[in-house]
Amino acid sequence: MTTYLFLALFACKNSNFDPGFSTNSSTSSNELGSNSGENDGTSSGGSGTDETASSGDLAAADNEDAPQISNMAAYFAELEGLGDVIEIHVFYEDAQDDLEGGTMSFAYSNGNESGLEELSLATTSSDAFLEDGEVTIYLQAVDTTLNYDFLVRLTDSSGNKSNEYAATATAID
């Protein structure tokens, strides 16, 4: 199963890459265990002890044919044989069902470093798990004592860009 995991190292940076993100964002806290983070930025608690924060509609989608991110969760997890990772789930709707062959762009920052990544989206990709309505990625080489902020945008195979969505993996140590 671990052969299908995407394990991004935060040392990879490309200063020329521009995913088209806006610079304003706001997040609200909620507790890990609830995949909340409604588009209005309100929170609803869960049963976990670790926290994640997310918000949506930071920038509108290109058009009605673009995918729409409806929710996102980012949190620390421990995977056997890999240690501490950040697990990110991006929940989306895509009426045209053409996200396969597109990309997921995300920016990250943890206070010490930041970067931009672009991942290929395909059901056979080792970069990200693409399922109906959900994209999942795992990031390793993380410091559990730091908060990690993420900003994500999906682009379908036709080039239509989704709305942006933000989430925070809150430090656990």
Secondary structure, DSSP 8 states (H G I E B T S, - for coil): -GGG--EE-TT---TT------S----EEEETT-----TT------S-SSEEEEE--SS--SSTTS-EEEEEEEEEEEETTTEEEEEEEEEEE-TT---TT-EEEEEEE-SS-EEEEEEE--TT-SS-EEETTEEEEEE-S--TTS-EEEEEEEE-TT--B---EEEEE----
